[in-house]
């Protein structure tokens, strides 16, 4: 396969990686106060979403809190490349968006209830919450749709154990978000698996129906 075809097949991953790396470099050159201001404005916290700043749902996915972690960004890029190569750009983008936006909205709803019920601190409404980890969790979960037999169980169980262990070690709203995003991804993966199985079955039925229309060589020799 030639390079243009490979780049085209990974167009979403490449675009995201370039934009995320560029954002990391630009924000990294800002002073501490300016960095905090940019991250706060792009954060998907309850305050911003409550004020109608829905653009943060997009901007937050390209930023990281603190110094750029190039190992993490590289690992995410690799995961995204594998997912987009296997599932295609449309399904990959669907898992990305569903995980990032879906988990963010559900976390915000949980924070809203918790803060108004005095279960959580009011400061969480303005917490800095940026990053692509929700999308990464959902994309990882969606890959069960392309694994076979026991590998699906191992893949899903491994990620659930990892997310669960992280939540126990550091219980926070982001841990809840990771768990939610992973469940969204697993649900999408199960849907993809069911959809592909039905499509394959329908194709086989069509082929069998088409073949039954034409007489066999034994019939034509009579």
Helices and strands as residue ranges (DSSP letters): H 3-9, H 11-28, H 32-42, H 46-50, H 56-59, G 60-62, H 70-87, H 89-116, G 122-126, H 133-142, G 143-146, H 150-169, H 173-213, H 217-220
